Amino acid sequence: MSYRSTIIIPNTCQPNFMHAALHGLVENSFYRHRIIVMWSEPGEGVETATDFEIVAGERKKTFGSLRAFFDHHQGWLERNGVEVMNVTARAAAFRARFERGEIYKDRPYEGGSAVAWMNNLALSLVKTEWAIPNWDADFYPGRHWDRSIFDYASSLSKTAKQYLIPMHVQPAAMSLREAEAWDAWRDSGRISLHRMAIPTTRVVDGFAYVTDEEFAKFQQAWARPGETIREPCGRRERLHWVPWILRTDDFNRVGGFSYQGSGYDLDFDNRMGDAGFTKVGLCDSFIVHKGYVLPSCHVGAGGS
């Protein structure tokens, strides 16, 4: 089977976000991608979930652990070719080495160290030309998020020092009157330099969220086909820095992810800048980031 890329989702404690993330990748991708979920958790049957989902307007922790999530969705995952790798034992061995000072002499172990390690482990399994590591569980892709990205990628030379990225969108609570006057390209900078804002009146316990249908309308209204935003890697003034859509050879050339913990992603973006790479954001490709998207149907609905 031919894949356009390999998408890597490292996860230690967010089974509920993956409801939307995996649904979006399977249903909304234009091209076919290999999807690898790397996961680890402290122990079997342990309540480890730190996240939740919003269902029918209510905040709900549907799954208390990653194991519970994967057990429930085993059939759906197999039917859709999602590869799930439990690396709990290997992650524990990595942490033990870290805490013995075998990786860094004077740096404490953090959760981000495990995520970076899972990214690197999965990258060693990638056979496709393009890889997308660090697809966070709280990324929900819009319809055909990947079409313009990989059409653009096909025009690049093998030596082009570019990595590609969709536009990040985050729900922002507003009154209906404010929302009607909102210009997403012009006004989003008031909230974030590297994320667009999608207005919403939907809020649960202080968390703004949107439905799948509202996100689709946002894309239709604000997509700019053929337009790009560019900035040097490491700058982070107009574009986010994850997920990286980069040639697998370039990941290996730059050296993969450090295990420093918090900020390992920023460190990689900075090293990409040092190596002369440019970020290219496609203005008709969108993902929701930290948006608690309520898809029209959840993964697992109807017994799947």
C-alpha positions in Angstrom: 0.0 0.0 0.0 1.3 3.5 -0.9 1.2 6.2 1.8 2.0 9.9 1.4 3.4 10.1 4.9 3.7 8.5 8.3 1.9 10.3 11.1 3.2 9.6 14.6 1.0 10.2 17.7 2.9 9.9 21.0 0.6 9.6 24.0 1.0 9.0 27.7 -2.2 10.4 29.2 -4.8 11.7 26.7 -7.2 8.9 25.6 -10.2 11.2 25.3 -8.6 13.7 22.9 -7.8 10.8 20.6 -11.5 10.3 20.0 -11.5 13.4 17.8 -7.9 13.2 16.6 -8.1 9.7 15.1 -11.6 10.3 13.8 -10.3 13.4 12.0 -7.3 11.7 10.5 -9.2 8.8 9.2 -12.3 10.7 7.9 -10.8 14.1 6.8 -7.5 13.2 5.1 -7.5 13.4 1.3 -4.5 11.2 1.0 -3.8 7.9 2.8 -1.2 8.1 5.6 0.3 5.5 7.8 -0.8 6.3 11.3 1.3 5.0 14.3 0.2 5.6 17.8 3.0 5.2 20.4 1.7 4.9 23.9 2.8 4.2 27.4 1.3 4.5 30.9 2.4 3.6 34.5 0.5 0.4 34.8 -2.5 -1.7 33.7 -5.8 -0.5 35.1 -4.4 2.7 36.5 -6.6 5.9 36.1 -4.1 8.0 34.2 -6.1 10.2 31.9 -5.5 13.9 32.3 -7.9 15.0 29.5 -11.6 14.9 28.7 -14.0 15.4 25.8 -17.1 17.5 25.4 -20.1 15.4 24.4 -23.6 16.9 23.9 -22.5 20.1 25.6 -21.1 18.4 28.7 -17.5 17.8 29.9 -16.9 14.1 30.1 -14.0 11.8 30.9 -15.1 8.9 28.8 -11.9 6.9 29.2 -9.8 6.8 32.4 -6.7 5.3 30.7 -5.1 4.7 27.3 -5.5 0.9 27.8 -9.3 1.4 28.2 -9.4 3.5 25.1 -7.5 1.0 22.9 -9.4 -2.0 24.2 -12.7 -0.3 23.4 -11.6 0.8 19.9 -9.7 -2.3 18.9 -12.0 -3.3 16.0 -12.2 0.3 14.6 -8.5 0.8 14.8 -7.8 -2.5 12.9 -10.4 -1.8 10.2 -8.8 1.6 9.6 -5.2 0.5 9.6 -4.2 2.5 12.7 -1.1 0.9 14.2 -1.0 0.9 18.0 2.3 0.2 19.8 2.4 -0.3 23.6 5.9 0.7 24.6 5.2 1.0 28.4 8.0 -1.4 29.4 10.6 0.2 27.0 9.5 3.7 28.2 10.1 2.6 31.8 13.6 1.3 30.9 14.3 4.7 29.2 13.2 6.6 32.3 15.4 4.5 34.5 18.4 5.2 32.3 17.5 8.9 32.3 17.2 9.0 36.1 20.6 7.2 36.5 22.2 10.1 34.6 23.0 8.1 31.5 21.3 10.5 29.1 21.9 13.9 30.8 24.0 14.3 33.8 22.2 17.1 35.5 18.7 17.3 34.0 15.5 16.0 35.8 13.2 13.6 33.9 10.0 15.2 32.6 7.0 13.9 30.7 8.2 15.6 27.6 11.3 13.4 27.6 9.1 10.4 27.1 7.2 12.0 24.3 10.4 13.0 22.5 11.7 9.4 23.0 8.5 7.9 21.5 8.8 10.3 18.5 12.4 9.2 17.9 11.5 5.5 18.3 8.6 5.8 15.8 10.8 7.7 13.3 13.1 4.7 13.2 10.2 2.7 11.8 9.3 5.2 9.0 9.7 4.0 5.4 7.8 6.9 3.7 9.5 9.9 2.2 7.6 12.3 4.4 7.1 12.0 8.2 4.8 13.9 10.6 5.9 13.2 14.2 4.4 14.8 17.2 0.8 14.9 16.0 -0.6 15.8 19.4 -3.8 14.1 20.5 -5.4 17.5 20.7 -4.9 18.2 17.0 -8.1 17.8 15.0 -7.6 18.2 11.2 -10.1 19.9 8.9 -11.5 18.4 5.8 -8.7 17.6 3.3 -6.1 19.3 5.5 -3.4 17.4 3.7 -4.3 18.0 0.1 -2.6 21.3 -0.5 0.3 20.4 1.7 1.3 17.3 -0.2 0.5 18.9 -3.6 2.9 21.6 -2.6 5.4 19.0 -1.3 5.4 17.3 -4.7 6.8 20.5 -6.2 9.8 20.7 -3.9 13.3 19.6 -4.9 15.0 17.0 -2.8 17.3 19.6 -1.4 14.7 22.2 -0.5 15.1 23.2 3.2 11.4 23.6 4.0 9.0 22.0 6.4 5.3 22.4 5.9 2.6 23.1 8.4 -1.2 23.6 8.5 -2.7 26.7 10.0 -3.5 26.3 13.7 -7.0 27.3 14.8 -8.2 27.7 18.4 -11.7 28.4 19.6 -12.2 31.8 21.2 -15.3 32.5 23.3 -17.1 35.6 22.0 -20.6 37.1 22.0 -22.6 36.5 18.8 -22.2 40.2 17.9 -18.4 40.0 18.2 -18.3 36.7 16.3 -20.2 38.2 13.4 -17.7 41.0 13.0 -14.6 38.8 13.4 -12.1 38.7 10.6 -10.0 35.6 11.3 -7.0 36.7 9.3 -7.0 40.3 10.5 -8.1 39.9 14.1 -6.6 36.7 15.4 -3.3 38.4 16.3 -5.1 40.0 19.2 -5.3 36.5 20.8 -2.2 34.7 19.5 0.6 35.3 17.1 0.8 31.8 15.8 -2.8 30.6 15.9 -6.0 31.8 14.1 -9.1 32.2 16.3 -12.5 30.7 15.5 -15.2 32.5 17.3 -17.7 30.5 19.3 -20.4 31.0 21.9 -20.0 27.4 23.1 -18.3 27.2 26.5 -18.3 24.4 29.1 -16.6 25.0 32.5 -14.5 27.8 30.9 -13.5 25.7 27.9 -14.5 27.0 24.5 -15.3 24.4 21.8 -16.8 24.1 18.3 -18.7 21.5 16.4 -17.4 19.8 13.3 -19.9 21.7 11.3 -18.8 25.1 12.6 -15.2 24.2 11.9 -16.1 23.3 8.3 -17.9 26.7 7.8 -14.8 28.4 9.2 -12.6 26.7 6.6 -14.9 27.6 3.8 -15.0 31.2 4.8 -11.3 31.8 5.4 -9.4 29.4 3.2 -6.9 31.1 0.8 -6.0 28.5 -1.8 -2.6 28.9 -3.3 -1.3 31.3 -0.5 1.4 30.5 1.9 3.0 32.2 5.0 6.7 31.7 5.4 9.2 32.4 8.2 12.5 31.0 9.3 12.3 28.0 11.7 12.8 29.2 15.3 11.1 32.5 14.8 7.5 31.6 15.7 6.0 35.0 14.9 3.2 33.9 12.5 3.2 30.2 12.4 3.1 27.4 14.9 5.9 24.8 15.0 4.1 21.5 15.2 3.2 19.1 13.6 6.3 19.0 11.4 5.7 17.8 7.9 9.2 17.1 6.8 11.2 14.6 4.7 12.2 11.7 6.9 15.8 12.1 5.7 15.8 15.7 7.0 14.7 14.6 10.5 17.6 12.1 10.5 19.9 14.8 9.2 19.0 17.3 11.9 19.3 14.6 14.5 15.7 14.0 15.8 14.4 15.2 19.1 16.4 16.0 22.3 15.2 14.5 25.6 15.4 17.7 27.6 11.7 17.5 28.6 9.7 20.7 28.4 10.5 22.6 25.3 12.0 19.7 23.3 9.7 20.8 20.4 11.0 24.4 20.6 14.5 23.1 20.7 13.9 21.1 17.5 12.4 24.1 15.8 15.5 26.2 16.8 17.9 23.6 15.5 15.9 23.5 12.2 16.5 27.2 12.0 20.2 26.8 12.7 20.3 24.3 9.8 18.7 26.9 7.5 15.1 25.5 7.2 12.0 27.6 6.5 8.5 26.9 7.7 5.8 27.1 5.1 2.2 27.5 6.3 -0.5 26.5 3.7 -3.4 29.0 4.0 -6.1 26.5 3.0 -5.1 23.8 5.4 -6.4 24.0 9.0 -6.2 22.0 12.2 -7.9 22.8 15.5 -5.4 22.9 18.4 -6.7 22.6 22.0 -10.3 23.0 20.7 -12.3 20.2 22.2 -13.9 19.7 18.8 -17.3 17.9 18.9 -17.3 15.8 15.7 -20.6 14.9 14.2 -19.9 11.3 15.1 -17.4 10.1 17.6 -14.9 7.3 17.1 -16.5 4.3 18.7 -20.1 5.4 18.1 -22.4 2.6 17.2 -20.2 0.0 18.9 -17.2 0.5 16.7 
